[in-house]
Amino acid sequence: MNVLLFLIPVALLMGLAGLIAFIWSLNSGQYEDLDGAAARILEDDGDEPG
């Protein structure tokens, strides 16, 4: 039972840290250009050896 007194606050802090990281990524523009990333994988840069 004493383990729960340690694990519950740790789990809450980890959840809060994940939420803060997600909100930071939203505010920094991480998800602004989703179509550009999908199109870049189809482009042929010619960097392949051979």
ChimeraX commands (.cxc) that place a marker at each C-alpha (Angstrom):
marker #1 position 0.00,0.00,0.00 radius 0.5
marker #1 position 2.92,2.34,0.60 radius 0.5
marker #1 position 3.97,1.89,-3.00 radius 0.5
marker #1 position 0.77,3.58,-4.17 radius 0.5
marker #1 position 1.68,6.68,-2.19 radius 0.5
marker #1 position 4.74,6.92,-4.43 radius 0.5
marker #1 position 3.34,5.71,-7.76 radius 0.5
marker #1 position 0.21,7.84,-7.95 radius 0.5
marker #1 position 2.01,11.22,-7.69 radius 0.5
marker #1 position 4.69,10.01,-10.10 radius 0.5
marker #1 position 2.03,8.98,-12.63 radius 0.5
marker #1 position 0.25,12.31,-12.26 radius 0.5
marker #1 position 3.49,14.24,-12.76 radius 0.5
marker #1 position 4.36,12.21,-15.86 radius 0.5
marker #1 position 0.89,12.86,-17.29 radius 0.5
marker #1 position 1.23,16.55,-16.59 radius 0.5
marker #1 position 4.66,16.60,-18.24 radius 0.5
marker #1 position 3.22,14.90,-21.33 radius 0.5
marker #1 position 0.37,17.40,-21.49 radius 0.5
marker #1 position 2.77,20.33,-21.17 radius 0.5
marker #1 position 4.98,18.88,-23.93 radius 0.5
marker #1 position 1.95,18.46,-26.21 radius 0.5
marker #1 position 0.74,22.01,-25.61 radius 0.5
marker #1 position 4.26,23.32,-26.23 radius 0.5
marker #1 position 4.43,21.44,-29.54 radius 0.5
marker #1 position 1.08,22.91,-30.59 radius 0.5
marker #1 position 2.23,26.44,-29.77 radius 0.5
marker #1 position 5.59,26.03,-31.53 radius 0.5
marker #1 position 3.99,25.09,-34.86 radius 0.5
marker #1 position 4.90,21.42,-34.92 radius 0.5
marker #1 position 1.64,20.42,-36.64 radius 0.5
marker #1 position 1.28,23.32,-39.09 radius 0.5
marker #1 position 2.40,21.69,-42.36 radius 0.5
marker #1 position 1.15,18.10,-42.39 radius 0.5
marker #1 position 0.56,18.04,-46.17 radius 0.5
marker #1 position 4.09,19.23,-46.93 radius 0.5
marker #1 position 5.64,16.37,-44.99 radius 0.5
marker #1 position 3.43,13.87,-46.82 radius 0.5
marker #1 position 4.42,15.31,-50.21 radius 0.5
marker #1 position 8.16,15.48,-49.46 radius 0.5
marker #1 position 8.43,11.73,-49.08 radius 0.5
marker #1 position 7.22,11.29,-52.66 radius 0.5
marker #1 position 9.77,13.66,-54.18 radius 0.5
marker #1 position 12.86,12.23,-55.84 radius 0.5
marker #1 position 15.94,14.18,-54.74 radius 0.5
marker #1 position 18.43,12.11,-56.69 radius 0.5
marker #1 position 20.62,11.54,-53.63 radius 0.5
marker #1 position 20.60,7.77,-54.03 radius 0.5
marker #1 position 24.01,6.16,-54.60 radius 0.5
marker #1 position 24.55,4.28,-57.80 radius 0.5
marker link #1:1,2 radius 0.2
marker link #1:2,3 radius 0.2
marker link #1:3,4 radius 0.2
marker link #1:4,5 radius 0.2
marker link #1:5,6 radius 0.2
marker link #1:6,7 radius 0.2
marker link #1:7,8 radius 0.2
marker link #1:8,9 radius 0.2
marker link #1:9,10 radius 0.2
marker link #1:10,11 radius 0.2
marker link #1:11,12 radius 0.2
marker link #1:12,13 radius 0.2
marker link #1:13,14 radius 0.2
marker link #1:14,15 radius 0.2
marker link #1:15,16 radius 0.2
marker link #1:16,17 radius 0.2
marker link #1:17,18 radius 0.2
marker link #1:18,19 radius 0.2
marker link #1:19,20 radius 0.2
marker link #1:20,21 radius 0.2
marker link #1:21,22 radius 0.2
marker link #1:22,23 radius 0.2
marker link #1:23,24 radius 0.2
marker link #1:24,25 radius 0.2
marker link #1:25,26 radius 0.2
marker link #1:26,27 radius 0.2
marker link #1:27,28 radius 0.2
marker link #1:28,29 radius 0.2
marker link #1:29,30 radius 0.2
marker link #1:30,31 radius 0.2
marker link #1:31,32 radius 0.2
marker link #1:32,33 radius 0.2
marker link #1:33,34 radius 0.2
marker link #1:34,35 radius 0.2
marker link #1:35,36 radius 0.2
marker link #1:36,37 radius 0.2
marker link #1:37,38 radius 0.2
marker link #1:38,39 radius 0.2
marker link #1:39,40 radius 0.2
marker link #1:40,41 radius 0.2
marker link #1:41,42 radius 0.2
marker link #1:42,43 radius 0.2
marker link #1:43,44 radius 0.2
marker link #1:44,45 radius 0.2
marker link #1:45,46 radius 0.2
marker link #1:46,47 radius 0.2
marker link #1:47,48 radius 0.2
marker link #1:48,49 radius 0.2
marker link #1:49,50 radius 0.2
view
